[in-house]
Amino acid sequence: MGVSGQTFKHAAIYSIANVLGGLASFLLLPFYAHLFRAEGYGVIALIDTSLGMFTVLLSGGLQMAIIRIYHEEDNSSQKSLSIATGVRLVWCLAFLLAFVPIIFSRPLSEFLFGTEQYYSLIIIALVTFVIDVAGQSASAVQIIRQQSVLFSSIGLVRLVVGLSLNVWLVVILQVGLIGFFLSSLVTAVLSSAAFHFIAIKEHGFGFDQRIAEKLVRFQLPLMPGEVISFMGRQADRIQVRALVGLEGVGILEMAYKFPPLLNLFINIPFRRAWNTKSMEIAEQDGAPEVIASMFTRFLYLNMFAGLLLALTIQDILKVMTPSEFWPAGRIAQIEIMTTILTACGMYLSFGILYRKQTKILSTVRIVLVPLKLVLGWVFIVRWGLAGAAVSALIIELTSLGWIAVKGHSFYPLPLEYAKIVAIVLYAAFLFVLLDGTTYEIVMPMAERLVSDVVQAMQLMPMEKGNIGRMIELLHERREHVISFVLNCLSGLSFLALFPLVRGPQPLLKGSQNVGVIKV
């Protein structure tokens, strides 16, 4: 199997737990929305905003550093030390970052919410952060070795436990927000323990100062930019809190809940499979052509999924949430475009990461984020919640152009521009054509069909309690259920471009992947 086939096979396996997790989140969304309401979502959003910066600093960057240094080392003992050293380094850094906020959790809660009552949630979130990022660093073993089945199996166990705890604590016992955070803590402990057991068993728990210095030199230039970038992204919530109110933060959080599904289903699984493979083949003859061709396929998947999500987001919100969340639909559509641009920027930064010129990424973010803050404030004042999303879109488009040019200067990629333009224009055409379509011709017949199905469901024993109320809600909003299905079917017309991206991929010369590589 060629590079492309291997990558997409492992990406598909990696995505299994993510897809099931996303499905579970959708099923729980109406319960959360009705139990927490907009104010509860605002609390979750502000805690994520306050603590998420630590995750940005340590999770993705250091895992990438471990992968990069692993492939750079010459012998197996040094490769093992690169993993063990990376895990110990993450533990130390995560503990140091979390220690002070834990001590000052009460003042932090007072600052964020005007009351100390949420300090326990902040402590639980911080402890979860330390355990989770350490587990992510240990999971580099599975990513490097492409043990996608084992990685996803651990993820599935985490999903089942997390889903069970959420249903029990939040939906059945209705303990409130603390149940949501406790569930995250327990699942982080379980998955991190599994990844650590495998990493330590195979590679020990040693430490090499030379390797630690290489990891730090790779990661350290990224950290200022990551901090500034995170502050820029999360400033939307702070600005909305100041200009609109806590309920506005809850609506914005609901809008921002959907675009990351592209990362969950496509971008994160793809990177797990592709990051290590691209580092492995980078110096082989024909590698730039293969990497460029893979970008076309990567973009196609993002645009396809993004189109389906953009066409159905309004219906999803109207079916699954109270009416106070419905304005989040248009905001989410803008954020979908921003998410795709971000994913493309991460892909096209390959040359920067491969040549270990990570300070360039920090420079881009440090320059653009102040502009983002100004634009965000002006646009929120002018257009309300949508202004936050528009400002992020403008900045991300600028960042993509800057990173693409710099990345190309370090590792030139012969991108397939004609195919890229065709993919983007066709997606834009379909969105403009289909967004807001009412399907008046088939709606009466479809409504009768949905009504019959819902009435049959109401005869089942599960009609009582929360599930029964959800079925009644489904019946009341059957028009949007039908629109969701028809929009999904209409969006499938994007598959007409599939032959454009599944053709022969350039060959790698002097490798085991000789032959025509196809998706």
Protein Blocks (a to p, Z undefined) as FASTA:
>chain_A
ZZklmmmmmmmmmmmmmmmmmmmmmmmmmmmmmmnommlmmmmmmmmmmmmmmmmmmmmm
mmmmmmmmmmmpmbfklmmmmmmmmmmmmmmmmmmmmmmmmmmmmmmmmmmnopaklmmm
mmmmmmmmmmmmmmmmmmmmmmmnopaklmmmmmmmmmmmmmmmmmmmmmmnonojmlmm
mmmmmmmmmmmmmmmmmmmmmnojadcfklmmmmmmmmmmmmmmmmmmmmmmmmmmmmmm
mmnomklmmmmmmmmmmmmmmmmmmmmmmmmmmmmmmmmmmmpghklmmmmmmmmmmmmm
mmmmmmmmmmmmmmmmmmmpcfklmmmmmmmmmmmmmmmmmmmmmmmmmmmmmnopaklm
mmmmmmmmmmmmmmmmmmmmmnommlmmmmmmmmmmmmmmmmmmmmmmmmccdddfklmm
mmmmmmmmmmmmmgopaolmlmmmmmmmmmmmmmmmmmpmklgcjllmmmmmmmmmmmmm
mmmmmmmmmmmmmmmmmmmmmmccdddehiakgcjddZZ
